[in-house]
């Protein structure tokens, strides 16, 4: 979904919107898992990590930390 480069430069409002979308997707995946309709179980891990990544960017934005975009992956 969102990598570090995709989130870099987004405003606080956009980050909060992305966070709410990711949390909603995470809830839906858990419902699908409970009803045995989940096609890709690894998607839960990906979404959980994306939520943590977005929360990190939100916190850095709140603290005023300017994170430089790195060239190496």
Legacy VTK file of the C-alpha trace (Angstrom):
# vtk DataFile Version 3.0
C-alpha trace
ASCII
DATASET POLYDATA
POINTS 73 float
0.000 0.000 0.000
2.122 2.869 1.272
5.867 2.787 1.438
8.018 5.328 3.188
8.521 7.280 -0.037
4.770 7.431 -0.659
4.137 8.911 2.798
6.964 11.412 2.717
5.693 14.936 2.242
2.045 14.282 3.089
0.289 16.735 5.371
-0.958 15.793 8.823
-4.558 15.690 7.584
-3.640 13.348 4.728
-1.723 11.093 7.108
-4.690 10.913 9.468
-6.948 10.021 6.531
-4.559 7.255 5.431
-4.440 5.986 9.023
-8.215 5.727 9.299
-8.380 3.902 5.948
-5.684 1.447 7.016
-7.346 0.792 10.382
-10.663 0.146 8.647
-8.983 -2.296 6.264
-7.302 -4.005 9.231
-10.671 -4.470 10.950
-12.206 -5.863 7.754
-9.344 -8.329 7.365
-9.891 -9.606 10.904
-13.585 -10.106 10.186
-12.708 -12.015 7.021
-10.253 -14.137 8.998
-12.889 -14.971 11.593
-15.362 -16.037 8.914
-12.692 -18.015 6.992
-13.019 -15.792 3.922
-9.516 -14.325 4.010
-7.667 -15.017 0.763
-4.225 -13.671 1.735
-3.386 -13.990 5.447
-0.111 -12.098 5.029
-2.120 -8.992 4.150
-2.920 -8.592 7.870
0.793 -8.212 8.615
1.280 -5.743 5.772
-1.606 -3.554 6.898
-0.474 -3.671 10.549
3.003 -2.519 9.524
1.549 0.212 7.341
-0.451 1.471 10.330
2.729 1.624 12.413
4.563 3.402 9.587
1.813 6.007 9.261
1.704 6.559 13.030
5.465 7.111 12.999
5.131 9.790 10.321
2.301 11.446 12.265
4.414 11.537 15.430
7.425 12.927 13.564
5.189 15.602 12.082
3.871 16.505 15.553
7.406 16.761 16.938
8.593 18.799 13.982
11.241 16.283 13.017
12.369 16.778 9.442
13.297 13.365 8.083
15.509 13.473 5.035
14.596 11.285 2.104
17.295 8.668 1.674
18.572 7.656 -1.735
19.470 4.042 -0.863
16.729 1.515 -0.325
LINES 1 74
73 0 1 2 3 4 5 6 7 8 9 10 11 12 13 14 15 16 17 18 19 20 21 22 23 24 25 26 27 28 29 30 31 32 33 34 35 36 37 38 39 40 41 42 43 44 45 46 47 48 49 50 51 52 53 54 55 56 57 58 59 60 61 62 63 64 65 66 67 68 69 70 71 72
